[in-house]
Amino acid sequence: MLEDTDQEQQDQRHTAEATWGRRLLVQLKAGGSDLQARIVSSLRAGIPKASQVTAVLGRYGAHLAIVTLALSVGLGQRLRPFADVARSSEPRAVSAIAEAINSPTPGADAWDGYADVTVGKASSAGIVRQAHPQTTIPDRPRLEPITYVVQKGDSVFLIAQRFGLSPYTIVWSNMESLQGAPWLLQPGLPLVIPPVDAAYHTVRPGESAEAIAQAYAVDPDALYNTWNTIEPDQLLAEGTLLLIPGATGPDFDWEPPPPPTPVPVAPSRPAAAAGAAQPPVQPVMPAANAVANGWFILPTGSYAVSGYVFGDYRNPRHIGLDYRCRLGDSIYAADGGTVVFTGWGGGYGNLVRIDHGNGFVTYYAHLNAFAVANGQGVAQGQLVGTCGTTGASTGPHLHYEIRLNGAPQNPKIYEP
């Protein structure tokens, strides 16, 4: 009976100790300026005996010591490799590792010395992965077409080599700019560079995917690719640009034919549009008098347009203006300058190009006959040839271009 009473009292004492300990922890967490008062109050409300306080603190102190010991063992295991390296004869490795840890993106010098610890070498630090600070970026194919501006000294072949493409691709992707005449390449001219060997095609009215594929000797499925926005069984809108990988474009010559000999042309006056001033017909002028005025007259004497305008929605890459004229009508120099080209221009047909000496160059295409020769000086309004339909033309008209430092300009902006 006495033993039961002692056991019951001991259990009650333990329960009281635990309750008092929990109260003490709550008071310690609460903190504050009155912490001492709270502890004293808790002692008075709980177990006032010093022996009991000592027992509780001893028990919780034991728990705290166990937790501290566990943390020390775990941390020691994590730091063991660094401690082993520190005891080794390679102090450079320690500094390199410390620098690498403190640096978010270590440079090549951060690994100096640490690279001496190689895979497969056993040491007290274990096996450590060798560092490779240099990153090798693999070559990736270009996914989108880009625009390249022709530089001085460029040729179609050099441009093709620079981008790893066929020279035919450069010409077939820029038919509106080069007109199948690579010898007309000029500095400042923007060219479209596709990501793969291909040809560009501008959809004409009523064209189908099958007809286009047949014209470029490819399967119709080649038109449905990542660069084109068309879908099978979809009607093709006029003016849509299509990139056709593996296409074979139209034939063209790499070298120009011999320049023609100009023939005398009797000037004629085309019918002027309402309100348009008729330019006077000038006699042939020596080069000394071929001075640019800095402004342009109408090369046909009329504002009338019969085909595409600059950047036409039906042909977005059209870089000139198609003036209306009748077969044999007179074509005049829009400003004074020097004739730098007369001859065959591929899709331009018979072409005259005049350099005005101020950054501007004008083009007169599809002519029926020439009235000037290479190197000849011309004055503003002087006859340069007659209206025709040579080259890539469906009827008599003048394809007229203005280029400033090689870059195509909208002729409408420069009309008088």
KELUMGU-482306 format. One line per field, with one value per residue (C-alpha): residue in one letter; x, y, z. Coordinates in steps of 0.2 Angstrom, whole numbers. Layout:
REM residues N
type [A  ...]
east [X  ...]
north [Y  ...]
up [Z  ...]
***
This chain:
REM residues 416
type [M  L  E  D  T  D  Q  E  Q  Q  D  Q  R  H  T  A  E  A  T  W  G  R  R  L  L  V  Q  L  K  A  G  G  S  D  L  Q  A  R  I  V  S  S  L  R  A  G  I  P  K  A  S  Q  V  T  A  V  L  G  R  Y  G  A  H  L  A  I  V  T  L  A  L  S  V  G  L  G  Q  R  L  R  P  F  A  D  V  A  R  S  S  E  P  R  A  V  S  A  I  A  E  A  I  N  S  P  T  P  G  A  D  A  W  D  G  Y  A  D  V  T  V  G  K  A  S  S  A  G  I  V  R  Q  A  H  P  Q  T  T  I  P  D  R  P  R  L  E  P  I  T  Y  V  V  Q  K  G  D  S  V  F  L  I  A  Q  R  F  G  L  S  P  Y  T  I  V  W  S  N  M  E  S  L  Q  G  A  P  W  L  L  Q  P  G  L  P  L  V  I  P  P  V  D  A  A  Y  H  T  V  R  P  G  E  S  A  E  A  I  A  Q  A  Y  A  V  D  P  D  A  L  Y  N  T  W  N  T  I  E  P  D  Q  L  L  A  E  G  T  L  L  L  I  P  G  A  T  G  P  D  F  D  W  E  P  P  P  P  P  T  P  V  P  V  A  P  S  R  P  A  A  A  A  G  A  A  Q  P  P  V  Q  P  V  M  P  A  A  N  A  V  A  N  G  W  F  I  L  P  T  G  S  Y  A  V  S  G  Y  V  F  G  D  Y  R  N  P  R  H  I  G  L  D  Y  R  C  R  L  G  D  S  I  Y  A  A  D  G  G  T  V  V  F  T  G  W  G  G  G  Y  G  N  L  V  R  I  D  H  G  N  G  F  V  T  Y  Y  A  H  L  N  A  F  A  V  A  N  G  Q  G  V  A  Q  G  Q  L  V  G  T  C  G  T  T  G  A  S  T  G  P  H  L  H  Y  E  I  R  L  N  G  A  P  Q  N  P  K  I  Y  E  P]
east [0  14  23  7  5  23  21  5  14  28  16  8  25  30  13  15  33  27  13  25  38  26  21  39  42  27  33  51  44  33  48  47  52  41  48  56  39  30  43  41  22  23  34  23  7  16  29  39  52  69  72  58  64  81  73  63  78  88  76  73  92  95  83  92  109  103  96  112  123  112  114  133  135  125  134  151  147  142  158  170  176  181  190  199  204  210  221  229  244  233  228  224  209  202  202  195  181  177  177  166  153  153  151  134  143  161  173  187  200  188  192  211  219  202  204  219  206  202  189  196  209  206  210  204  191  183  180  176  169  181  175  172  169  168  151  150  135  130  126  108  99  92  73  67  71  82  86  104  109  122  139  152  162  148  142  129  141  150  133  127  144  142  125  128  116  116  118  102  93  99  92  76  72  74  67  58  75  86  74  85  100  113  125  112  117  121  127  113  100  91  90  79  90  79  85  86  89  72  63  51  35  21  4  -5  -24  -31  -16  -17  -4  -3  0  14  22  22  30  44  46  42  28  13  16  32  21  14  29  33  36  20  3  -7  -17  -22  -38  -37  -39  -23  -25  -16  0  4  22  27  44  46  61  70  62  69  66  65  81  92  109  124  132  125  124  134  127  117  121  108  97  90  73  60  53  34  23  13  -5  -3  -14  -25  -15  2  15  23  42  51  61  80  93  108  119  137  142  148  130  123  120  106  93  89  71  62  50  38  47  32  25  9  4  -6  -2  -6  1  9  13  28  25  8  -3  -4  14  22  40  37  50  45  30  22  18  5  12  9  21  34  30  44  53  62  76  68  84  101  115  126  120  128  119  110  106  97  91  83  65  68  70  79  85  92  100  105  116  112  128  119  115  100  99  84  79  69  63  54  60  57  72  87  91  107  123  133  144  133  128  109  100  83  69  81  74  82  71  54  40  40  35  52  57  44  30  12  10  17  22  37  43  52  62  71  85  94  111  105  89  73  62  43  43  26  34  46  33  31]
north [0  12  8  13  29  33  29  40  55  52  53  68  77  72  79  95  97  95  107  120  117  121  137  142  139  150  164  163  164  179  189  207  219  210  193  191  196  183  169  173  173  156  149  155  148  132  123  134  122  125  106  105  119  111  95  102  113  97  87  101  104  86  87  103  94  79  91  101  85  79  95  95  78  82  98  89  76  90  99  84  85  104  99  85  97  110  97  92  100  110  126  133  121  128  146  141  131  146  158  147  146  165  168  165  163  158  163  153  159  154  136  138  124  115  107  98  87  75  61  45  51  44  56  59  71  57  58  76  81  91  108  114  133  134  131  125  132  121  128  131  134  151  150  166  176  191  207  211  227  225  232  239  225  212  200  187  174  182  185  167  160  172  164  146  147  144  159  154  156  174  179  168  176  194  194  211  219  210  205  190  201  198  211  225  222  239  244  249  238  227  209  195  181  165  152  138  136  142  154  167  168  182  175  181  182  165  155  138  129  115  127  136  120  114  130  128  109  104  94  105  100  110  126  121  125  135  151  151  155  146  130  115  118  137  149  159  178  189  197  183  180  161  154  138  127  117  127  129  147  155  154  169  174  177  189  204  204  217  234  240  254  268  272  289  290  303  310  310  318  307  312  322  319  334  347  339  350  344  343  351  339  343  340  329  337  335  328  345  351  335  343  337  350  340  338  326  329  315  303  301  318  311  305  291  274  257  244  242  256  256  242  237  226  215  214  219  219  230  243  255  264  258  273  272  275  269  259  271  286  296  293  308  309  314  324  328  316  303  287  272  258  255  237  221  220  203  206  225  222  236  247  264  269  287  292  310  313  317  299  297  285  283  267  267  249  239  252  248  258  268  286  287  277  272  287  300  316  320  335  335  332  324  309  293  280  275  266  247  230  221  209  204  214  211  227  244  254  262  254  268  268  280  274  284  277  261  260  260  275  278  288  296  306  314  319  337]
up [0  4  -12  -22  -12  -17  -35  -36  -28  -40  -55  -48  -46  -64  -71  -61  -68  -86  -84  -76  -90  -103  -95  -93  -112  -116  -105  -113  -130  -126  -120  -116  -103  -90  -93  -76  -68  -78  -74  -55  -57  -65  -52  -38  -48  -52  -42  -30  -25  -32  -33  -45  -55  -56  -62  -76  -82  -82  -92  -105  -106  -110  -125  -131  -129  -140  -154  -154  -155  -170  -179  -176  -183  -199  -202  -199  -213  -225  -222  -221  -240  -237  -221  -230  -244  -231  -223  -240  -248  -261  -253  -270  -271  -255  -261  -278  -270  -258  -272  -283  -268  -266  -284  -293  -310  -308  -321  -328  -316  -301  -305  -307  -296  -293  -310  -303  -294  -308  -310  -305  -293  -276  -261  -244  -252  -262  -281  -287  -304  -314  -318  -336  -336  -355  -363  -381  -390  -404  -421  -424  -441  -444  -443  -451  -467  -464  -474  -480  -487  -501  -497  -508  -516  -514  -527  -528  -525  -510  -502  -505  -498  -482  -478  -484  -498  -517  -528  -537  -520  -519  -536  -535  -518  -525  -542  -540  -535  -547  -561  -564  -569  -556  -564  -558  -540  -532  -514  -503  -511  -498  -501  -493  -487  -484  -470  -483  -501  -509  -520  -516  -526  -526  -529  -545  -547  -549  -545  -535  -524  -537  -551  -541  -536  -554  -560  -547  -549  -531  -523  -517  -499  -500  -500  -483  -471  -456  -466  -475  -467  -480  -477  -488  -498  -495  -509  -511  -510  -523  -517  -504  -503  -502  -498  -507  -501  -514  -528  -546  -551  -568  -580  -580  -586  -575  -587  -597  -616  -625  -624  -639  -650  -648  -663  -668  -661  -666  -650  -648  -635  -625  -620  -604  -589  -584  -576  -580  -587  -603  -602  -616  -627  -625  -638  -634  -621  -617  -601  -594  -595  -586  -570  -558  -552  -536  -541  -554  -568  -574  -585  -596  -595  -586  -569  -576  -569  -578  -567  -549  -538  -525  -512  -520  -510  -525  -527  -510  -516  -531  -529  -544  -551  -568  -578  -592  -610  -628  -638  -645  -633  -628  -611  -603  -590  -574  -569  -576  -574  -583  -591  -582  -590  -606  -611  -606  -588  -587  -581  -584  -602  -611  -597  -595  -578  -575  -560  -555  -545  -528  -522  -533  -548  -559  -569  -585  -590  -603  -616  -635  -640  -633  -637  -626  -623  -608  -601  -610  -600  -601  -596  -586  -599  -612  -622  -616  -626  -631  -622  -624  -617  -616  -602  -589  -596  -601  -611  -615  -599  -591  -575  -566  -551  -540  -528  -515  -510  -517  -507  -517  -515  -518  -534  -529  -516  -529  -542  -546]
***
